[in-house]
Amino acid sequence: MKVRILTNSLATHDVPAVNSHYKPWRDDLILAGAELHELKPDAAIHSLVGIPPV
């Protein structure tokens, strides 16, 4: 079974606690074989998908 995790990077929001909360488990997730990806903003496509947060 392949496990992929996509989460926000710190660059996508202004709440550092969100990213720091799962920091202790990052290495364990990767060592267990999960693919961990953090979404970050991309200025090149922002005009195509840029929707301000609510």
PDB file of N, CA, C and O in Angstrom:
ATOM      1  N   MET A   1       0.844  -1.166   0.000  1.00  0.00           N
ATOM      2  CA  MET A   1       0.000   0.000   0.000  1.00  0.00           C
ATOM      3  C   MET A   1       0.899   1.241   0.000  1.00  0.00           C
ATOM      4  O   MET A   1       1.869   1.324   0.754  1.00  0.00           O
ATOM      5  N   LYS A   2       0.555   2.192  -0.855  1.00  0.00           N
ATOM      6  CA  LYS A   2       1.303   3.447  -0.917  1.00  0.00           C
ATOM      7  C   LYS A   2       0.502   4.515  -0.186  1.00  0.00           C
ATOM      8  O   LYS A   2      -0.697   4.671  -0.416  1.00  0.00           O
ATOM      9  N   VAL A   3       1.172   5.246   0.693  1.00  0.00           N
ATOM     10  CA  VAL A   3       0.519   6.323   1.436  1.00  0.00           C
ATOM     11  C   VAL A   3       1.177   7.640   1.046  1.00  0.00           C
ATOM     12  O   VAL A   3       2.390   7.804   1.175  1.00  0.00           O
ATOM     13  N   ARG A   4       0.367   8.567   0.571  1.00  0.00           N
ATOM     14  CA  ARG A   4       0.846   9.906   0.218  1.00  0.00           C
ATOM     15  C   ARG A   4       0.087  10.924   1.050  1.00  0.00           C
ATOM     16  O   ARG A   4      -1.137  10.865   1.168  1.00  0.00           O
ATOM     17  N   ILE A   5       0.828  11.852   1.621  1.00  0.00           N
ATOM     18  CA  ILE A   5       0.231  12.874   2.473  1.00  0.00           C
ATOM     19  C   ILE A   5       0.548  14.229   1.865  1.00  0.00           C
ATOM     20  O   ILE A   5       1.705  14.538   1.583  1.00  0.00           O
ATOM     21  N   LEU A   6      -0.491  15.039   1.665  1.00  0.00           N
ATOM     22  CA  LEU A   6      -0.323  16.398   1.166  1.00  0.00           C
ATOM     23  C   LEU A   6      -0.850  17.342   2.228  1.00  0.00           C
ATOM     24  O   LEU A   6      -1.993  17.222   2.669  1.00  0.00           O
ATOM     25  N   THR A   7      -0.011  18.281   2.635  1.00  0.00           N
ATOM     26  CA  THR A   7      -0.405  19.233   3.654  1.00  0.00           C
ATOM     27  C   THR A   7       0.079  20.623   3.251  1.00  0.00           C
ATOM     28  O   THR A   7       0.894  20.761   2.339  1.00  0.00           O
ATOM     29  N   ASN A   8      -0.409  21.623   3.914  1.00  0.00           N
ATOM     30  CA  ASN A   8       0.004  22.992   3.635  1.00  0.00           C
ATOM     31  C   ASN A   8       1.428  23.216   4.124  1.00  0.00           C
ATOM     32  O   ASN A   8       1.827  22.697   5.166  1.00  0.00           O
ATOM     33  N   SER A   9       2.189  23.995   3.360  1.00  0.00           N
ATOM     34  CA  SER A   9       3.488  24.431   3.867  1.00  0.00           C
ATOM     35  C   SER A   9       3.248  25.697   4.682  1.00  0.00           C
ATOM     36  O   SER A   9       2.178  26.300   4.598  1.00  0.00           O
ATOM     37  N   LEU A  10       4.218  26.089   5.449  1.00  0.00           N
ATOM     38  CA  LEU A  10       4.103  27.299   6.248  1.00  0.00           C
ATOM     39  C   LEU A  10       3.888  28.513   5.345  1.00  0.00           C
ATOM     40  O   LEU A  10       3.269  29.491   5.766  1.00  0.00           O
ATOM     41  N   ALA A  11       4.391  28.461   4.108  1.00  0.00           N
ATOM     42  CA  ALA A  11       4.253  29.584   3.183  1.00  0.00           C
ATOM     43  C   ALA A  11       2.815  29.790   2.711  1.00  0.00           C
ATOM     44  O   ALA A  11       2.525  30.820   2.101  1.00  0.00           O
ATOM     45  N   THR A  12       1.915  28.858   2.968  1.00  0.00           N
ATOM     46  CA  THR A  12       0.546  28.991   2.483  1.00  0.00           C
ATOM     47  C   THR A  12      -0.417  29.576   3.513  1.00  0.00           C
ATOM     48  O   THR A  12      -1.585  29.813   3.206  1.00  0.00           O
ATOM     49  N   HIS A  13       0.053  29.803   4.705  1.00  0.00           N
ATOM     50  CA  HIS A  13      -0.824  30.365   5.733  1.00  0.00           C
ATOM     51  C   HIS A  13       0.000  31.127   6.748  1.00  0.00           C
ATOM     52  O   HIS A  13       1.226  31.173   6.647  1.00  0.00           O
ATOM     53  N   ASP A  14      -0.653  31.718   7.716  1.00  0.00           N
ATOM     54  CA  ASP A  14       0.052  32.540   8.710  1.00  0.00           C
ATOM     55  C   ASP A  14      -0.090  31.988  10.132  1.00  0.00           C
ATOM     56  O   ASP A  14      -0.082  32.739  11.107  1.00  0.00           O
ATOM     57  N   VAL A  15      -0.219  30.661  10.230  1.00  0.00           N
ATOM     58  CA  VAL A  15      -0.381  30.039  11.549  1.00  0.00           C
ATOM     59  C   VAL A  15       0.717  28.986  11.740  1.00  0.00           C
ATOM     60  O   VAL A  15       0.506  27.815  11.425  1.00  0.00           O
ATOM     61  N   PRO A  16       1.891  29.394  12.255  1.00  0.00           N
ATOM     62  CA  PRO A  16       3.002  28.454  12.413  1.00  0.00           C
ATOM     63  C   PRO A  16       2.662  27.224  13.249  1.00  0.00           C
ATOM     64  O   PRO A  16       3.271  26.171  13.060  1.00  0.00           O
ATOM     65  N   ALA A  17       1.718  27.331  14.156  1.00  0.00           N
ATOM     66  CA  ALA A  17       1.368  26.194  15.011  1.00  0.00           C
ATOM     67  C   ALA A  17       0.850  25.017  14.188  1.00  0.00           C
ATOM     68  O   ALA A  17       1.007  23.864  14.589  1.00  0.00           O
ATOM     69  N   VAL A  18       0.238  25.300  13.046  1.00  0.00           N
ATOM     70  CA  VAL A  18      -0.300  24.226  12.206  1.00  0.00           C
ATOM     71  C   VAL A  18       0.836  23.312  11.753  1.00  0.00           C
ATOM     72  O   VAL A  18       0.716  22.090  11.841  1.00  0.00           O
ATOM     73  N   ASN A  19       1.934  23.888  11.270  1.00  0.00           N
ATOM     74  CA  ASN A  19       3.052  23.077  10.804  1.00  0.00           C
ATOM     75  C   ASN A  19       3.862  22.497  11.949  1.00  0.00           C
ATOM     76  O   ASN A  19       4.318  21.356  11.870  1.00  0.00           O
ATOM     77  N   SER A  20       4.044  23.252  12.991  1.00  0.00           N
ATOM     78  CA  SER A  20       4.865  22.754  14.089  1.00  0.00           C
ATOM     79  C   SER A  20       4.181  21.618  14.837  1.00  0.00           C
ATOM     80  O   SER A  20       4.853  20.821  15.492  1.00  0.00           O
ATOM     81  N   HIS A  21       2.868  21.532  14.750  1.00  0.00           N
ATOM     82  CA  HIS A  21       2.141  20.497  15.491  1.00  0.00           C
ATOM     83  C   HIS A  21       2.490  19.086  15.005  1.00  0.00           C
ATOM     84  O   HIS A  21       2.586  18.167  15.817  1.00  0.00           O
ATOM     85  N   TYR A  22       2.681  18.902  13.704  1.00  0.00           N
ATOM     86  CA  TYR A  22       2.981  17.552  13.227  1.00  0.00           C
ATOM     87  C   TYR A  22       4.480  17.319  13.003  1.00  0.00           C
ATOM     88  O   TYR A  22       4.873  16.245  12.548  1.00  0.00           O
ATOM     89  N   LYS A  23       5.315  18.310  13.316  1.00  0.00           N
ATOM     90  CA  LYS A  23       6.766  18.175  13.141  1.00  0.00           C
ATOM     91  C   LYS A  23       7.353  16.935  13.814  1.00  0.00           C
ATOM     92  O   LYS A  23       8.201  16.277  13.211  1.00  0.00           O
ATOM     93  N   PRO A  24       6.942  16.584  15.042  1.00  0.00           N
ATOM     94  CA  PRO A  24       7.524  15.407  15.694  1.00  0.00           C
ATOM     95  C   PRO A  24       7.274  14.094  14.942  1.00  0.00           C
ATOM     96  O   PRO A  24       8.003  13.122  15.140  1.00  0.00           O
ATOM     97  N   TRP A  25       6.256  14.061  14.084  1.00  0.00           N
ATOM     98  CA  TRP A  25       5.914  12.822  13.381  1.00  0.00           C
ATOM     99  C   TRP A  25       6.424  12.768  11.938  1.00  0.00           C
ATOM    100  O   TRP A  25       6.310  11.731  11.284  1.00  0.00           O
ATOM    101  N   ARG A  26       6.983  13.873  11.436  1.00  0.00           N
ATOM    102  CA  ARG A  26       7.425  13.898  10.027  1.00  0.00           C
ATOM    103  C   ARG A  26       8.409  12.773   9.722  1.00  0.00           C
ATOM    104  O   ARG A  26       8.196  12.002   8.786  1.00  0.00           O
ATOM    105  N   ASP A  27       9.470  12.675  10.494  1.00  0.00           N
ATOM    106  CA  ASP A  27      10.497  11.651  10.237  1.00  0.00           C
ATOM    107  C   ASP A  27       9.913  10.244  10.335  1.00  0.00           C
ATOM    108  O   ASP A  27      10.225   9.379   9.517  1.00  0.00           O
ATOM    109  N   ASP A  28       9.069  10.020  11.336  1.00  0.00           N
ATOM    110  CA  ASP A  28       8.451   8.691  11.485  1.00  0.00           C
ATOM    111  C   ASP A  28       7.576   8.344  10.283  1.00  0.00           C
ATOM    112  O   ASP A  28       7.582   7.205   9.816  1.00  0.00           O
ATOM    113  N   LEU A  29       6.831   9.316   9.789  1.00  0.00           N
ATOM    114  CA  LEU A  29       5.984   9.078   8.611  1.00  0.00           C
ATOM    115  C   LEU A  29       6.835   8.694   7.405  1.00  0.00           C
ATOM    116  O   LEU A  29       6.511   7.751   6.683  1.00  0.00           O
ATOM    117  N   ILE A  30       7.912   9.421   7.195  1.00  0.00           N
ATOM    118  CA  ILE A  30       8.792   9.148   6.054  1.00  0.00           C
ATOM    119  C   ILE A  30       9.497   7.805   6.226  1.00  0.00           C
ATOM    120  O   ILE A  30       9.589   7.031   5.273  1.00  0.00           O
ATOM    121  N   LEU A  31       9.991   7.521   7.421  1.00  0.00           N
ATOM    122  CA  LEU A  31      10.658   6.246   7.678  1.00  0.00           C
ATOM    123  C   LEU A  31       9.708   5.058   7.516  1.00  0.00           C
ATOM    124  O   LEU A  31      10.133   3.951   7.187  1.00  0.00           O
ATOM    125  N   ALA A  32       8.420   5.302   7.750  1.00  0.00           N
ATOM    126  CA  ALA A  32       7.423   4.239   7.588  1.00  0.00           C
ATOM    127  C   ALA A  32       7.053   4.031   6.119  1.00  0.00           C
ATOM    128  O   ALA A  32       6.302   3.114   5.788  1.00  0.00           O
ATOM    129  N   GLY A  33       7.586   4.887   5.238  1.00  0.00           N
ATOM    130  CA  GLY A  33       7.347   4.718   3.812  1.00  0.00           C
ATOM    131  C   GLY A  33       6.337   5.667   3.201  1.00  0.00           C
ATOM    132  O   GLY A  33       6.060   5.589   2.004  1.00  0.00           O
ATOM    133  N   ALA A  34       5.787   6.555   4.000  1.00  0.00           N
ATOM    134  CA  ALA A  34       4.818   7.513   3.457  1.00  0.00           C
ATOM    135  C   ALA A  34       5.545   8.581   2.649  1.00  0.00           C
ATOM    136  O   ALA A  34       6.666   8.973   2.973  1.00  0.00           O
ATOM    137  N   GLU A  35       4.885   9.042   1.595  1.00  0.00           N
ATOM    138  CA  GLU A  35       5.389  10.191   0.847  1.00  0.00           C
ATOM    139  C   GLU A  35       4.756  11.431   1.464  1.00  0.00           C
ATOM    140  O   GLU A  35       3.531  11.529   1.538  1.00  0.00           O
ATOM    141  N   LEU A  36       5.568  12.363   1.900  1.00  0.00           N
ATOM    142  CA  LEU A  36       5.064  13.567   2.536  1.00  0.00           C
ATOM    143  C   LEU A  36       5.351  14.753   1.631  1.00  0.00           C
ATOM    144  O   LEU A  36       6.503  15.026   1.293  1.00  0.00           O
ATOM    145  N   HIS A  37       4.301  15.451   1.245  1.00  0.00           N
ATOM    146  CA  HIS A  37       4.422  16.609   0.360  1.00  0.00           C
ATOM    147  C   HIS A  37       3.786  17.809   1.039  1.00  0.00           C
ATOM    148  O   HIS A  37       2.706  17.711   1.622  1.00  0.00           O
ATOM    149  N   GLU A  38       4.471  18.946   0.956  1.00  0.00           N
ATOM    150  CA  GLU A  38       3.923  20.181   1.504  1.00  0.00           C
ATOM    151  C   GLU A  38       3.645  21.135   0.355  1.00  0.00           C
ATOM    152  O   GLU A  38       4.540  21.471  -0.420  1.00  0.00           O
ATOM    153  N   LEU A  39       2.399  21.567   0.255  1.00  0.00           N
ATOM    154  CA  LEU A  39       1.962  22.469  -0.797  1.00  0.00           C
ATOM    155  C   LEU A  39       2.480  23.867  -0.513  1.00  0.00           C
ATOM    156  O   LEU A  39       2.359  24.372   0.603  1.00  0.00           O
ATOM    157  N   LYS A  40       3.051  24.479  -1.521  1.00  0.00           N
ATOM    158  CA  LYS A  40       3.507  25.856  -1.363  1.00  0.00           C
ATOM    159  C   LYS A  40       2.938  26.702  -2.488  1.00  0.00           C
ATOM    160  O   LYS A  40       2.584  26.169  -3.541  1.00  0.00           O
ATOM    161  N   PRO A  41       2.842  28.022  -2.284  1.00  0.00           N
ATOM    162  CA  PRO A  41       2.293  28.879  -3.320  1.00  0.00           C
ATOM    163  C   PRO A  41       3.217  28.928  -4.530  1.00  0.00           C
ATOM    164  O   PRO A  41       4.438  28.845  -4.398  1.00  0.00           O
ATOM    165  N   ASP A  42       2.618  29.062  -5.706  1.00  0.00           N
ATOM    166  CA  ASP A  42       3.387  29.163  -6.946  1.00  0.00           C
ATOM    167  C   ASP A  42       2.927  30.421  -7.667  1.00  0.00           C
ATOM    168  O   ASP A  42       1.829  30.457  -8.222  1.00  0.00           O
ATOM    169  N   ALA A  43       3.756  31.441  -7.660  1.00  0.00           N
ATOM    170  CA  ALA A  43       3.393  32.725  -8.250  1.00  0.00           C
ATOM    171  C   ALA A  43       3.046  32.601  -9.732  1.00  0.00           C
ATOM    172  O   ALA A  43       2.231  33.371 -10.241  1.00  0.00           O
ATOM    173  N   ALA A  44       3.654  31.642 -10.430  1.00  0.00           N
ATOM    174  CA  ALA A  44       3.421  31.503 -11.866  1.00  0.00           C
ATOM    175  C   ALA A  44       1.984  31.101 -12.185  1.00  0.00           C
ATOM    176  O   ALA A  44       1.482  31.428 -13.261  1.00  0.00           O
ATOM    177  N   ILE A  45       1.311  30.396 -11.267  1.00  0.00           N
ATOM    178  CA  ILE A  45      -0.065  29.971 -11.545  1.00  0.00           C
ATOM    179  C   ILE A  45      -1.087  30.654 -10.642  1.00  0.00           C
ATOM    180  O   ILE A  45      -2.275  30.336 -10.700  1.00  0.00           O
ATOM    181  N   HIS A  46      -0.643  31.571  -9.825  1.00  0.00           N
ATOM    182  CA  HIS A  46      -1.542  32.214  -8.872  1.00  0.00           C
ATOM    183  C   HIS A  46      -2.732  32.859  -9.568  1.00  0.00           C
ATOM    184  O   HIS A  46      -3.850  32.776  -9.058  1.00  0.00           O
ATOM    185  N   SER A  47      -2.527  33.498 -10.717  1.00  0.00           N
ATOM    186  CA  SER A  47      -3.637  34.147 -11.405  1.00  0.00           C
ATOM    187  C   SER A  47      -4.658  33.136 -11.917  1.00  0.00           C
ATOM    188  O   SER A  47      -5.818  33.490 -12.132  1.00  0.00           O
ATOM    189  N   LEU A  48      -4.252  31.898 -12.114  1.00  0.00           N
ATOM    190  CA  LEU A  48      -5.170  30.868 -12.582  1.00  0.00           C
ATOM    191  C   LEU A  48      -5.989  30.252 -11.471  1.00  0.00           C
ATOM    192  O   LEU A  48      -7.151  29.903 -11.681  1.00  0.00           O
ATOM    193  N   VAL A  49      -5.408  30.114 -10.297  1.00  0.00           N
ATOM    194  CA  VAL A  49      -6.078  29.424  -9.198  1.00  0.00           C
ATOM    195  C   VAL A  49      -6.164  30.266  -7.936  1.00  0.00           C
ATOM    196  O   VAL A  49      -6.694  29.805  -6.925  1.00  0.00           O
ATOM    197  N   GLY A  50      -5.663  31.466  -7.975  1.00  0.00           N
ATOM    198  CA  GLY A  50      -5.607  32.299  -6.776  1.00  0.00           C
ATOM    199  C   GLY A  50      -6.981  32.688  -6.261  1.00  0.00           C
ATOM    200  O   GLY A  50      -7.629  33.584  -6.801  1.00  0.00           O
ATOM    201  N   ILE A  51      -7.408  32.019  -5.234  1.00  0.00           N
ATOM    202  CA  ILE A  51      -8.668  32.324  -4.579  1.00  0.00           C
ATOM    203  C   ILE A  51      -8.327  32.699  -3.144  1.00  0.00           C
ATOM    204  O   ILE A  51      -7.775  31.885  -2.404  1.00  0.00           O
ATOM    205  N   PRO A  52      -8.648  33.909  -2.752  1.00  0.00           N
ATOM    206  CA  PRO A  52      -8.292  34.316  -1.387  1.00  0.00           C
ATOM    207  C   PRO A  52      -8.974  33.443  -0.343  1.00  0.00           C
ATOM    208  O   PRO A  52     -10.108  33.007  -0.543  1.00  0.00           O
ATOM    209  N   PRO A  53      -8.299  33.187   0.758  1.00  0.00           N
ATOM    210  CA  PRO A  53      -8.906  32.376   1.831  1.00  0.00           C
ATOM    211  C   PRO A  53     -10.114  33.093   2.434  1.00  0.00           C
ATOM    212  O   PRO A  53     -10.195  34.322   2.424  1.00  0.00           O
ATOM    213  N   VAL A  54     -11.024  32.320   2.945  1.00  0.00           N
ATOM    214  CA  VAL A  54     -12.242  32.886   3.562  1.00  0.00           C
ATOM    215  C   VAL A  54     -11.987  33.124   5.024  1.00  0.00           C
ATOM    216  O   VAL A  54     -12.874  33.595   5.736  1.00  0.00           O
TER     217      VAL A  54
END
